[in-house]
């Protein structure tokens, strides 16, 4: 059983490094591009921001290569606060994943048939939060039923057919 900390990776500067990817979902043109809150992570890290978009939606994304994995409650706290920052800046939902995990653009965003296993943590604007990752245990993701419920937070965006 390989611990999650050994399989969570991002591509940063062409290198595969330990880290995670954060995402948000906003109406097209709705993201103000604030600086990623690296200071929420005790060890810091390096960030590459990029944007996915369609006609009515955009998904701001951050590949976050960590300098070191947080210990104890620091992991869950940093994940939660980062996702909360994403929602506070206008996202209808914020979530975390990693390199190699399933991801689909709308209209299949959060569709379990396409993204099962692709969401490792999430938060909604009303504060509903889950982090399925225990860094010392095997990598786990949120359940498919949770993915279906996340679709409701992005109505009109997650189901947009372009």
C-alpha positions in Angstrom: 0.0 0.0 0.0 1.7 3.2 -1.3 1.0 6.3 0.9 -0.9 9.1 -0.9 2.1 11.5 -0.3 4.1 9.3 -2.7 1.6 9.4 -5.5 0.3 12.9 -5.4 2.1 14.7 -8.2 1.9 17.7 -10.5 3.8 18.8 -13.6 5.6 22.0 -12.8 8.1 23.6 -15.2 8.2 20.3 -17.2 9.1 18.3 -14.1 6.9 15.8 -12.2 7.0 16.9 -8.6 5.1 16.2 -5.3 2.0 18.3 -5.2 -1.7 18.8 -6.0 -3.8 20.7 -8.4 -6.6 23.1 -7.3 -9.6 24.1 -9.4 -12.4 26.5 -9.3 -15.5 27.0 -11.5 -16.8 30.5 -12.5 -18.9 32.1 -15.2 -16.7 33.1 -18.2 -14.8 36.3 -17.3 -15.6 35.9 -13.6 -12.2 35.2 -12.2 -10.2 38.2 -11.0 -6.8 36.4 -10.9 -5.8 37.1 -7.3 -2.4 35.6 -6.3 -2.5 32.0 -5.1 -2.3 31.9 -1.3 1.0 30.0 -0.9 1.3 31.4 2.6 -1.5 29.1 3.7 1.0 26.2 3.4 3.7 26.2 6.2 6.3 24.8 3.9 5.4 26.9 0.9 5.7 25.8 -2.7 5.7 26.8 -6.3 2.6 27.5 -8.3 1.8 27.5 -12.0 -1.6 29.0 -12.8 -3.6 28.2 -16.0 -7.1 28.6 -17.2 -9.5 26.3 -19.0 -12.6 27.8 -20.6 -15.6 27.4 -22.7 -18.3 29.9 -24.0 -20.0 30.3 -20.6 -17.6 28.9 -18.1 -13.9 29.1 -17.0 -11.9 26.9 -14.6 -8.9 28.6 -13.0 -6.3 25.9 -12.1 -3.2 25.9 -10.0 -0.5 23.2 -10.1 1.0 23.5 -6.6 4.4 21.8 -6.1 4.9 21.6 -2.4 8.3 22.1 -0.8 7.2 19.5 1.9 4.0 17.8 2.9 2.2 19.3 5.9 2.1 17.2 9.1 -0.8 16.4 11.4 -3.8 18.6 11.0 -1.8 21.0 8.8 -2.7 19.0 5.7 -6.5 19.2 6.1 -6.3 22.8 7.3 -4.2 24.0 4.4 -6.4 22.1 1.9 -9.6 23.6 3.4 -8.3 27.1 3.6 -7.0 27.0 0.0 -10.3 25.7 -1.3 -12.2 28.3 0.8 -10.0 31.0 -0.8 -11.1 29.8 -4.2 -14.8 30.0 -3.3 -14.3 33.4 -1.6 -13.0 34.7 -4.9 -16.2 33.8 -6.8 -16.0 30.1 -7.6 -19.2 28.1 -7.4 -17.2 25.1 -6.1 -13.5 24.5 -5.4 -11.8 21.1 -5.6 -8.4 19.4 -5.5 -6.9 16.7 -7.6 -3.5 15.6 -8.9 -1.7 14.6 -12.1 -3.2 11.5 -13.7 -6.6 11.7 -12.0 -9.7 11.9 -14.2 -10.8 15.3 -15.3 -13.6 16.3 -17.8 -14.6 19.7 -19.1 -18.3 20.7 -19.0 -20.8 19.2 -19.8 -19.2 16.2 -18.1 -17.6 18.0 -15.2 -18.3 16.0 -12.0 -20.1 13.3 -14.0 -19.1 10.1 -12.3 -19.1 8.3 -15.7 -16.2 10.6 -16.6 -14.6 11.8 -13.4 -14.9 9.0 -10.9 -11.8 9.1 -8.8 -10.9 12.6 -10.0 -11.9 14.8 -7.0 -9.8 14.3 -3.8 -11.2 17.2 -1.8 -13.8 19.9 -2.3 -15.5 22.9 -0.7 -18.8 24.6 -1.6 -19.6 28.3 -1.0 -21.8 27.2 1.9 -18.8 25.6 3.6 -19.5 22.0 2.8 -16.0 20.4 2.9 -14.5 17.0 2.4 -10.9 15.9 2.0 -10.7 12.2 1.2 -6.9 12.1 1.3 -4.9 10.8 4.3 -1.3 11.4 3.3 -0.2 8.3 5.1 -2.9 6.0 3.7 -3.7 4.8 0.1 -4.9 7.5 -2.2 -8.7 7.9 -2.0 -11.2 10.2 -3.7 -14.7 11.4 -2.9 -17.6 9.1 -3.7 -19.5 9.2 -7.0 -22.6 10.4 -5.1 -20.7 13.4 -3.9 -19.7 14.2 -7.5 -23.3 14.2 -8.5 -24.2 16.6 -5.7 -21.3 18.9 -6.8 -22.9 19.3 -10.2 -25.8 21.1 -8.5 -23.4 23.9 -7.4 -22.4 24.7 -10.9 -25.8 24.5 -12.7 -25.6 26.3 -16.0 -21.8 25.9 -16.0 -21.1 22.2 -15.4 -23.8 21.2 -17.8 -23.1 23.8 -20.5 -23.1 22.2 -24.0 -20.9 24.2 -26.4 
